[in-house]
Amino acid sequence: MNKPILMVHGMCCTGLVWTQFRGFFEERGARVYTPTLRPELRVSHTARPPRGLRDVSLSDYVADLEIEVRRIEDETGATPVAIGHSMGGLLCSALAARGRVSAGVFISPAAAAGVRTLQARVFWEAYALARRFGLTPPVIRPNPRTLHKLVLNVLPAAERAAVFDAMVYESGRAFADFGYFPVDEKQVKVPVLTIAAGRDRLIPAALVRLSGRKFAAVGGEFREYPNHGHWLYSEPGWEIVASDIYDWLMTVTQSGSQSVRAPRLAAQPAMSE
């Protein structure tokens, strides 16, 4: 891999969630960076969250990542590719639209403004109303029941407790920003790949397909893994996903062409909950 890789985590997570992906790419010679966004504020859910966390926005995270990109460029002499998951996928798409990365991979990305299924539209309209009346939380604390049902439903049950224990508080303002955070796909001039998971209950494949369609208008690729859930990058079979992403990045970064098609998916075995 001739480009450094910036991996961006999702809500209530830290850079440690990329441990398996990071090892996979480093074994193949890639230089990988997995920063934790605002680590001094996004503390363990067992601690008391700092008051400053409630004021952090998605735009703040993007600004932080731009600083990280410049640091990587100074250190390596190359503009990184970016791989983001969930919230991180949306943040990476914003970096791509700003011309700050050389390629982007968006795994189950949170949807930008204007990308909505009916269910998502109803949710965000209701959330905006609740926020207007002060009924939404200033910080988000991970909830084990919600995680097991919506996020970790494909991850083996024995591995779920460790995932929950590693989670952190998240900014309520950043979460509210999902309702109207814009990404102008017309500004994306680099290769991008959007990935959906067929069993994702948090950011359903139907919504991710719409995000994929948004970026397809500027040559973006789309892939769907029907047997995976939201925690795709750590579920059984994650190596298949990592290998496909690696092959795609090798192709597009070497060719420099946005029109190159992503590699064909390998067949996946059925998985049970």
Phi and psi in degrees as GROMACS dihedral restraints (atoms count N, CA, C in turn):
[ dihedral_restraints ]
;  ai    aj    ak    al  type     phi  dphi    fc
    3     4     5     6     1   -93.2    20    10
    4     5     6     7     1     8.3    20    10
    6     7     8     9     1  -127.1    20    10
    7     8     9    10     1   141.8    20    10
    9    10    11    12     1   -67.3    20    10
   10    11    12    13     1   158.2    20    10
   12    13    14    15     1  -121.6    20    10
   13    14    15    16     1   126.7    20    10
   15    16    17    18     1  -103.7    20    10
   16    17    18    19     1   119.1    20    10
   18    19    20    21     1  -107.5    20    10
   19    20    21    22     1   127.3    20    10
   21    22    23    24     1  -116.5    20    10
   22    23    24    25     1   122.4    20    10
   24    25    26    27     1   -78.0    20    10
   25    26    27    28     1   173.3    20    10
   27    28    29    30     1  -100.0    20    10
   28    29    30    31     1  -167.0    20    10
   30    31    32    33     1   -62.4    20    10
   31    32    33    34     1   145.4    20    10
   33    34    35    36     1    61.3    20    10
   34    35    36    37     1    21.0    20    10
   36    37    38    39     1  -123.7    20    10
   37    38    39    40     1   174.3    20    10
   39    40    41    42     1  -127.2    20    10
   40    41    42    43     1   177.0    20    10
   42    43    44    45     1   -62.9    20    10
   43    44    45    46     1   -14.7    20    10
   45    46    47    48     1   -66.8    20    10
   46    47    48    49     1   -19.3    20    10
   48    49    50    51     1   -63.8    20    10
   49    50    51    52     1   -17.5    20    10
   51    52    53    54     1   -89.6    20    10
   52    53    54    55     1     9.1    20    10
   54    55    56    57     1   -51.4    20    10
   55    56    57    58     1   -47.0    20    10
   57    58    59    60     1   -70.3    20    10
   58    59    60    61     1   -44.6    20    10
   60    61    62    63     1   -62.6    20    10
   61    62    63    64     1   -42.9    20    10
   63    64    65    66     1   -59.8    20    10
   64    65    66    67     1   -46.5    20    10
   66    67    68    69     1   -60.9    20    10
   67    68    69    70     1   -40.7    20    10
   69    70    71    72     1   -59.2    20    10
   70    71    72    73     1   -47.7    20    10
   72    73    74    75     1   -73.8    20    10
   73    74    75    76     1   -37.0    20    10
   75    76    77    78     1   -67.4    20    10
   76    77    78    79     1   -33.2    20    10
   78    79    80    81     1   -62.5    20    10
   79    80    81    82     1   -21.7    20    10
   81    82    83    84     1  -101.0    20    10
   82    83    84    85     1    14.3    20    10
   84    85    86    87     1    92.1    20    10
   85    86    87    88     1     4.8    20    10
   87    88    89    90     1   -79.8    20    10
   88    89    90    91     1   150.1    20    10
   90    91    92    93     1   -97.8    20    10
   91    92    93    94     1   118.5    20    10
   93    94    95    96     1  -118.7    20    10
   94    95    96    97     1   139.0    20    10
   96    97    98    99     1  -123.2    20    10
   97    98    99   100     1   130.0    20    10
   99   100   101   102     1  -130.7    20    10
  100   101   102   103     1    68.3    20    10
  102   103   104   105     1   -68.5    20    10
  103   104   105   106     1   154.7    20    10
  105   106   107   108     1   -99.3    20    10
  106   107   108   109     1   127.1    20    10
  108   109   110   111     1   -70.0    20    10
  109   110   111   112     1   128.1    20    10
  111   112   113   114     1    44.3    20    10
  112   113   114   115     1    57.6    20    10
  114   115   116   117     1   -61.9    20    10
  115   116   117   118     1   -25.9    20    10
  117   118   119   120     1   -73.2    20    10
  118   119   120   121     1   -16.7    20    10
  120   121   122   123     1  -108.8    20    10
  121   122   123   124     1   -36.1    20    10
  123   124   125   126     1   -88.2    20    10
  124   125   126   127     1    79.9    20    10
  126   127   128   129     1   -92.9    20    10
  127   128   129   130     1   169.6    20    10
  129   130   131   132     1   -52.9    20    10
  130   131   132   133     1   143.8    20    10
  132   133   134   135     1   -67.5    20    10
  133   134   135   136     1    -8.7    20    10
  135   136   137   138     1   -89.1    20    10
  136   137   138   139     1    -8.8    20    10
  138   139   140   141     1  -100.2    20    10
  139   140   141   142     1  -177.7    20    10
  141   142   143   144     1   -94.0    20    10
  142   143   144   145     1   123.5    20    10
  144   145   146   147     1   -69.8    20    10
  145   146   147   148     1   136.9    20    10
  147   148   149   150     1   -61.3    20    10
  148   149   150   151     1   145.0    20    10
  150   151   152   153     1   -61.4    20    10
  151   152   153   154     1   -32.7    20    10
  153   154   155   156     1   -64.1    20    10
  154   155   156   157     1   -19.0    20    10
  156   157   158   159     1   -62.6    20    10
  157   158   159   160     1   -34.9    20    10
  159   160   161   162     1   -65.4    20    10
  160   161   162   163     1   -17.1    20    10
  162   163   164   165     1   -96.2    20    10
  163   164   165   166     1    -3.7    20    10
  165   166   167   168     1   -77.9    20    10
  166   167   168   169     1   131.1    20    10
  168   169   170   171     1  -109.3    20    10
  169   170   171   172     1   168.7    20    10
  171   172   173   174     1   -61.7    20    10
  172   173   174   175     1   -35.8    20    10
  174   175   176   177     1   -63.3    20    10
  175   176   177   178     1   -34.7    20    10
  177   178   179   180     1   -62.9    20    10
  178   179   180   181     1   -42.7    20    10
  180   181   182   183     1   -63.5    20    10
  181   182   183   184     1   -41.0    20    10
  183   184   185   186     1   -62.4    20    10
  184   185   186   187     1   -43.1    20    10
  186   187   188   189     1   -61.5    20    10
  187   188   189   190     1   -41.9    20    10
  189   190   191   192     1   -60.8    20    10
  190   191   192   193     1   -41.7    20    10
  192   193   194   195     1   -68.6    20    10
  193   194   195   196     1   -33.2    20    10
  195   196   197   198     1   -63.7    20    10
  196   197   198   199     1   -37.8    20    10
  198   199   200   201     1   -64.4    20    10
  199   200   201   202     1   -41.8    20    10
  201   202   203   204     1   -63.5    20    10
  202   203   204   205     1   -39.4    20    10
  204   205   206   207     1   -61.1    20    10
  205   206   207   208     1   -44.6    20    10
  207   208   209   210     1   -63.2    20    10
  208   209   210   211     1   -37.9    20    10
  210   211   212   213     1   -64.1    20    10
  211   212   213   214     1   -42.5    20    10
  213   214   215   216     1   -63.9    20    10
  214   215   216   217     1   -41.8    20    10
  216   217   218   219     1   -62.4    20    10
  217   218   219   220     1   -42.2    20    10
  219   220   221   222     1   -64.1    20    10
  220   221   222   223     1   -34.6    20    10
  222   223   224   225     1   -80.8    20    10
  223   224   225   226     1   -34.6    20    10
  225   226   227   228     1  -112.1    20    10
  226   227   228   229     1   -18.7    20    10
  228   229   230   231     1    78.6    20    10
  229   230   231   232     1    12.1    20    10
  231   232   233   234     1  -138.7    20    10
  232   233   234   235     1   148.3    20    10
  234   235   236   237     1   -79.8    20    10
  235   236   237   238     1   128.1    20    10
  237   238   239   240     1   -73.7    20    10
  238   239   240   241     1   160.3    20    10
  240   241   242   243     1   -87.4    20    10
  241   242   243   244     1   157.3    20    10
  243   244   245   246     1  -124.7    20    10
  244   245   246   247     1   132.7    20    10
  246   247   248   249     1  -119.1    20    10
  247   248   249   250     1   121.8    20    10
  249   250   251   252     1  -127.6    20    10
  250   251   252   253     1   148.1    20    10
  252   253   254   255     1  -119.0    20    10
  253   254   255   256     1   132.4    20    10
  255   256   257   258     1    58.7    20    10
  256   257   258   259     1  -118.2    20    10
  258   259   260   261     1   -55.4    20    10
  259   260   261   262     1   -39.6    20    10
  261   262   263   264     1   -61.9    20    10
  262   263   264   265     1   -31.7    20    10
  264   265   266   267     1   -64.9    20    10
  265   266   267   268     1   -41.2    20    10
  267   268   269   270     1   -65.5    20    10
  268   269   270   271     1   -42.7    20    10
  270   271   272   273     1   -62.3    20    10
  271   272   273   274     1   -40.0    20    10
  273   274   275   276     1   -67.8    20    10
  274   275   276   277     1   -33.7    20    10
  276   277   278   279     1   -67.1    20    10
  277   278   279   280     1   -33.5    20    10
  279   280   281   282     1   -66.7    20    10
  280   281   282   283     1   -39.5    20    10
  282   283   284   285     1   -63.0    20    10
  283   284   285   286     1   -40.8    20    10
  285   286   287   288     1   -63.5    20    10
  286   287   288   289     1   -40.8    20    10
  288   289   290   291     1   -67.9    20    10
  289   290   291   292     1   -24.3    20    10
  291   292   293   294     1   -90.2    20    10
  292   293   294   295     1     0.2    20    10
  294   295   296   297     1    72.2    20    10
  295   296   297   298     1    28.1    20    10
  297   298   299   300     1   -99.1    20    10
  298   299   300   301     1    -5.5    20    10
  300   301   302   303     1  -130.8    20    10
  301   302   303   304     1   161.5    20    10
  303   304   305   306     1   -93.0    20    10
  304   305   306   307     1   -12.4    20    10
  306   307   308   309     1  -169.4    20    10
  307   308   309   310     1   159.4    20    10
  309   310   311   312     1  -139.2    20    10
  310   311   312   313     1   139.3    20    10
  312   313   314   315     1  -123.7    20    10
  313   314   315   316     1   122.6    20    10
  315   316   317   318     1  -114.7    20    10
  316   317   318   319     1   106.8    20    10
  318   319   320   321     1   -95.5    20    10
  319   320   321   322     1   118.5    20    10
  321   322   323   324     1    42.3    20    10
  322   323   324   325     1    55.2    20    10
  324   325   326   327     1   -71.4    20    10
  325   326   327   328     1   143.5    20    10
  327   328   329   330     1   -59.7    20    10
  328   329   330   331     1   143.3    20    10
  330   331   332   333     1   -81.9    20    10
  331   332   333   334     1   139.9    20    10
  333   334   335   336     1   -73.4    20    10
  334   335   336   337     1   165.8    20    10
  336   337   338   339     1   -54.1    20    10
  337   338   339   340     1   137.8    20    10
  339   340   341   342     1    90.1    20    10
  340   341   342   343     1   -11.2    20    10
  342   343   344   345     1  -103.6    20    10
  343   344   345   346     1   102.9    20    10
  345   346   347   348     1  -146.6    20    10
  346   347   348   349     1   135.0    20    10
  348   349   350   351     1   -83.6    20    10
  349   350   351   352     1   169.6    20    10
  351   352   353   354     1   -59.1    20    10
  352   353   354   355     1   -43.5    20    10
  354   355   356   357     1   -61.6    20    10
  355   356   357   358     1   -43.5    20    10
  357   358   359   360     1   -66.4    20    10
  358   359   360   361     1   -39.1    20    10
  360   361   362   363     1   -62.0    20    10
  361   362   363   364     1   -44.5    20    10
  363   364   365   366     1   -63.3    20    10
  364   365   366   367     1   -42.7    20    10
  366   367   368   369     1   -60.3    20    10
  367   368   369   370     1   -48.2    20    10
  369   370   371   372     1   -72.4    20    10
  370   371   372   373     1   -30.0    20    10
  372   373   374   375     1   -66.2    20    10
  373   374   375   376     1   -42.0    20    10
  375   376   377   378     1   -67.7    20    10
  376   377   378   379     1   -38.8    20    10
  378   379   380   381     1   -66.0    20    10
  379   380   381   382     1   -41.5    20    10
  381   382   383   384     1   -61.6    20    10
  382   383   384   385     1   -40.1    20    10
  384   385   386   387     1   -65.1    20    10
  385   386   387   388     1   -44.9    20    10
  387   388   389   390     1   -62.4    20    10
  388   389   390   391     1   -38.7    20    10
  390   391   392   393     1   -66.8    20    10
  391   392   393   394     1   -35.6    20    10
  393   394   395   396     1   -60.4    20    10
  394   395   396   397     1   -32.9    20    10
  396   397   398   399     1   -96.2    20    10
  397   398   399   400     1    12.2    20    10
  399   400   401   402     1    70.7    20    10
  400   401   402   403     1    28.5    20    10
  402   403   404   405     1  -100.7    20    10
  403   404   405   406     1     4.6    20    10
  405   406   407   408     1  -104.3    20    10
  406   407   408   409     1   150.5    20    10
  408   409   410   411     1   -72.6    20    10
  409   410   411   412     1   142.4    20    10
  411   412   413   414     1   -70.6    20    10
  412   413   414   415     1   -25.6    20    10
  414   415   416   417     1  -133.9    20    10
  415   416   417   418     1   154.2    20    10
  417   418   419   420     1  -104.0    20    10
  418   419   420   421     1   125.1    20    10
  420   421   422   423     1  -108.6    20    10
  421   422   423   424     1   128.5    20    10
  423   424   425   426     1   -59.6    20    10
  424   425   426   427     1   137.9    20    10
  426   427   428   429     1  -112.5    20    10
  427   428   429   430     1   123.1    20    10
  429   430   431   432     1   -61.9    20    10
  430   431   432   433     1   -37.0    20    10
  432   433   434   435     1   -64.7    20    10
  433   434   435   436     1   -45.4    20    10
  435   436   437   438     1   -62.9    20    10
  436   437   438   439     1   -42.1    20    10
  438   439   440   441     1   -61.1    20    10
  439   440   441   442     1   -47.7    20    10
  441   442   443   444     1   -62.9    20    10
  442   443   444   445     1   -36.7    20    10
  444   445   446   447     1   -80.5    20    10
  445   446   447   448     1   -41.5    20    10
  447   448   449   450     1  -106.1    20    10
  448   449   450   451     1   -29.0    20    10
  450   451   452   453     1  -110.3    20    10
  451   452   453   454     1   -43.0    20    10
  453   454   455   456     1  -107.1    20    10
  454   455   456   457     1    19.2    20    10
  456   457   458   459     1   -63.0    20    10
  457   458   459   460     1   -21.3    20    10
  459   460   461   462     1  -103.1    20    10
  460   461   462   463     1   -14.9    20    10
  462   463   464   465     1   -72.6    20    10
  463   464   465   466     1   136.8    20    10
  465   466   467   468     1   -52.0    20    10
  466   467   468   469     1   138.8    20    10
  468   469   470   471     1   -56.3    20    10
  469   470   471   472     1   -34.8    20    10
  471   472   473   474     1   -66.6    20    10
  472   473   474   475     1   -18.5    20    10
  474   475   476   477     1   -98.3    20    10
  475   476   477   478     1    -6.9    20    10
  477   478   479   480     1   -73.4    20    10
  478   479   480   481     1   -36.7    20    10
  480   481   482   483     1   -61.1    20    10
  481   482   483   484     1   -41.1    20    10
  483   484   485   486     1   -64.4    20    10
  484   485   486   487     1   -38.1    20    10
  486   487   488   489     1   -63.5    20    10
  487   488   489   490     1   -46.5    20    10
  489   490   491   492     1   -62.7    20    10
  490   491   492   493     1   -43.3    20    10
  492   493   494   495     1   -60.3    20    10
  493   494   495   496     1   -29.8    20    10
  495   496   497   498     1   -85.4    20    10
  496   497   498   499     1    -3.5    20    10
  498   499   500   501     1   -79.3    20    10
  499   500   501   502     1   160.8    20    10
  501   502   503   504     1  -130.0    20    10
  502   503   504   505     1   167.3    20    10
  504   505   506   507     1   -66.8    20    10
  505   506   507   508     1   152.8    20    10
  507   508   509   510     1  -127.9    20    10
  508   509   510   511     1   155.7    20    10
  510   511   512   513     1   -69.8    20    10
  511   512   513   514     1   127.6    20    10
  513   514   515   516     1   -67.1    20    10
  514   515   516   517     1   -32.5    20    10
  516   517   518   519     1   -66.9    20    10
  517   518   519   520     1   -41.6    20    10
  519   520   521   522     1   -60.7    20    10
  520   521   522   523     1   -40.8    20    10
  522   523   524   525     1   -63.2    20    10
  523   524   525   526     1   -44.0    20    10
  525   526   527   528     1   -61.7    20    10
  526   527   528   529     1   -31.6    20    10
  528   529   530   531     1   -61.4    20    10
  529   530   531   532     1   -25.1    20    10
  531   532   533   534     1   -56.9    20    10
  532   533   534   535     1   -24.6    20    10
  534   535   536   537     1   -68.6    20    10
  535   536   537   538     1   -21.1    20    10
  537   538   539   540     1  -150.4    20    10
  538   539   540   541     1    22.4    20    10
  540   541   542   543     1   -78.9    20    10
  541   542   543   544     1   118.0    20    10
  543   544   545   546     1   -89.1    20    10
  544   545   546   547     1   146.0    20    10
  546   547   548   549     1  -135.7    20    10
  547   548   549   550     1   120.3    20    10
  549   550   551   552     1   -89.8    20    10
  550   551   552   553     1   101.9    20    10
  552   553   554   555     1   -62.9    20    10
  553   554   555   556     1   -23.4    20    10
  555   556   557   558     1   -66.6    20    10
  556   557   558   559     1   -17.7    20    10
  558   559   560   561     1   -90.0    20    10
  559   560   561   562     1    -3.9    20    10
  561   562   563   564     1   -81.3    20    10
  562   563   564   565     1   115.2    20    10
  564   565   566   567     1  -115.6    20    10
  565   566   567   568     1    11.0    20    10
  567   568   569   570     1  -120.4    20    10
  568   569   570   571     1   162.9    20    10
  570   571   572   573     1   -64.6    20    10
  571   572   573   574     1   136.1    20    10
  573   574   575   576     1  -135.3    20    10
  574   575   576   577     1   149.0    20    10
  576   577   578   579     1  -131.9    20    10
  577   578   579   580     1   122.9    20    10
  579   580   581   582     1  -103.5    20    10
  580   581   582   583     1   132.8    20    10
  582   583   584   585     1  -121.5    20    10
  583   584   585   586     1   128.9    20    10
  585   586   587   588     1  -111.7    20    10
  586   587   588   589     1   156.3    20    10
  588   589   590   591     1  -120.3    20    10
  589   590   591   592     1   124.2    20    10
  591   592   593   594     1   -64.1    20    10
  592   593   594   595     1   -23.2    20    10
  594   595   596   597     1  -110.4    20    10
  595   596   597   598     1    18.3    20    10
  597   598   599   600     1   -73.0    20    10
  598   599   600   601     1   121.0    20    10
  600   601   602   603     1   -99.8    20    10
  601   602   603   604     1   -11.2    20    10
  603   604   605   606     1   -88.2    20    10
  604   605   606   607     1   -53.4    20    10
  606   607   608   609     1  -120.6    20    10
  607   608   609   610     1    86.9    20    10
  609   610   611   612     1   -58.0    20    10
  610   611   612   613     1   152.8    20    10
  612   613   614   615     1   -56.4    20    10
  613   614   615   616     1   -33.7    20    10
  615   616   617   618     1   -60.4    20    10
  616   617   618   619     1   -37.5    20    10
  618   619   620   621     1   -74.2    20    10
  619   620   621   622     1   -40.5    20    10
  621   622   623   624     1   -65.5    20    10
  622   623   624   625     1   -33.0    20    10
  624   625   626   627     1   -60.7    20    10
  625   626   627   628     1   -37.3    20    10
  627   628   629   630     1   -65.7    20    10
  628   629   630   631     1   -39.1    20    10
  630   631   632   633     1   -63.3    20    10
  631   632   633   634     1   -41.4    20    10
  633   634   635   636     1   -61.8    20    10
  634   635   636   637     1   -38.5    20    10
  636   637   638   639     1   -65.1    20    10
  637   638   639   640     1   -37.6    20    10
  639   640   641   642     1   -57.8    20    10
  640   641   642   643     1   -46.8    20    10
  642   643   644   645     1   -82.4    20    10
  643   644   645   646     1   -19.1    20    10
  645   646   647   648     1   -62.3    20    10
  646   647   648   649     1   -26.9    20    10
  648   649   650   651     1   -63.1    20    10
  649   650   651   652     1   -19.6    20    10
  651   652   653   654     1  -118.6    20    10
  652   653   654   655     1    26.1    20    10
  654   655   656   657     1    92.2    20    10
  655   656   657   658     1     7.0    20    10
  657   658   659   660     1   -68.7    20    10
  658   659   660   661     1   151.4    20    10
  660   661   662   663     1   -96.3    20    10
  661   662   663   664     1   159.9    20    10
  663   664   665   666     1  -139.3    20    10
  664   665   666   667     1   138.7    20    10
  666   667   668   669     1  -139.5    20    10
  667   668   669   670     1   144.8    20    10
  669   670   671   672     1  -128.3    20    10
  670   671   672   673     1   134.3    20    10
  672   673   674   675     1  -110.0    20    10
  673   674   675   676     1   100.9    20    10
  675   676   677   678     1   -66.7    20    10
  676   677   678   679     1   -24.0    20    10
  678   679   680   681     1   -95.9    20    10
  679   680   681   682     1     4.0    20    10
  681   682   683   684     1  -103.6    20    10
  682   683   684   685     1   159.6    20    10
  684   685   686   687     1  -111.8    20    10
  685   686   687   688     1  -160.2    20    10
  687   688   689   690     1   -66.8    20    10
  688   689   690   691     1   -30.7    20    10
  690   691   692   693     1   -88.9    20    10
  691   692   693   694     1    38.9    20    10
  693   694   695   696     1   -49.5    20    10
  694   695   696   697     1   -39.5    20    10
  696   697   698   699     1   -77.8    20    10
  697   698   699   700     1     3.0    20    10
  699   700   701   702     1  -135.5    20    10
  700   701   702   703     1    -1.5    20    10
  702   703   704   705     1   -78.2    20    10
  703   704   705   706     1   162.7    20    10
  705   706   707   708     1   -52.9    20    10
  706   707   708   709     1   130.3    20    10
  708   709   710   711     1    92.8    20    10
  709   710   711   712     1     5.7    20    10
  711   712   713   714     1   -60.4    20    10
  712   713   714   715     1   -27.1    20    10
  714   715   716   717     1   -62.1    20    10
  715   716   717   718     1   -31.8    20    10
  717   718   719   720     1   -64.0    20    10
  718   719   720   721     1   -44.6    20    10
  720   721   722   723     1   -62.8    20    10
  721   722   723   724     1   -47.9    20    10
  723   724   725   726     1   -59.3    20    10
  724   725   726   727     1   -41.5    20    10
  726   727   728   729     1   -65.1    20    10
  727   728   729   730     1   -42.6    20    10
  729   730   731   732     1   -62.7    20    10
  730   731   732   733     1   -42.6    20    10
  732   733   734   735     1   -64.5    20    10
  733   734   735   736     1   -43.9    20    10
  735   736   737   738     1   -59.3    20    10
  736   737   738   739     1   -48.2    20    10
  738   739   740   741     1   -61.5    20    10
  739   740   741   742     1   -41.8    20    10
  741   742   743   744     1   -63.3    20    10
  742   743   744   745     1   -45.2    20    10
  744   745   746   747     1   -64.2    20    10
  745   746   747   748     1   -40.4    20    10
  747   748   749   750     1   -59.6    20    10
  748   749   750   751     1   -40.7    20    10
  750   751   752   753     1   -68.5    20    10
  751   752   753   754     1   -50.7    20    10
  753   754   755   756     1   -75.8    20    10
  754   755   756   757     1   -29.2    20    10
  756   757   758   759     1   -78.3    20    10
  757   758   759   760     1   -27.2    20    10
  759   760   761   762     1   -79.8    20    10
  760   761   762   763     1   -35.0    20    10
  762   763   764   765     1   -85.8    20    10
  763   764   765   766     1   -28.1    20    10
  765   766   767   768     1    70.8    20    10
  766   767   768   769     1    11.6    20    10
  768   769   770   771     1  -104.8    20    10
  769   770   771   772     1   134.2    20    10
  771   772   773   774     1   -81.3    20    10
  772   773   774   775     1   -14.1    20    10
  774   775   776   777     1   -91.6    20    10
  775   776   777   778     1    -1.0    20    10
  777   778   779   780     1   -67.0    20    10
  778   779   780   781     1   134.9    20    10
  780   781   782   783     1   -78.6    20    10
  781   782   783   784     1   145.7    20    10
  783   784   785   786     1   -72.5    20    10
  784   785   786   787     1   156.6    20    10
  786   787   788   789     1   -61.6    20    10
  787   788   789   790     1   151.7    20    10
  789   790   791   792     1   -68.1    20    10
  790   791   792   793     1   139.6    20    10
  792   793   794   795     1   -71.7    20    10
  793   794   795   796     1   142.9    20    10
  795   796   797   798     1   -79.5    20    10
  796   797   798   799     1   154.5    20    10
  798   799   800   801     1   -65.9    20    10
  799   800   801   802     1   144.8    20    10
  801   802   803   804     1  -113.9    20    10
  802   803   804   805     1   140.7    20    10
  804   805   806   807     1   -73.0    20    10
  805   806   807   808     1   154.8    20    10
  807   808   809   810     1   -67.2    20    10
  808   809   810   811     1   147.3    20    10
  810   811   812   813     1  -125.3    20    10
  811   812   813   814     1   148.5    20    10
  813   814   815   816     1  -113.9    20    10
  814   815   816   817     1   155.3    20    10
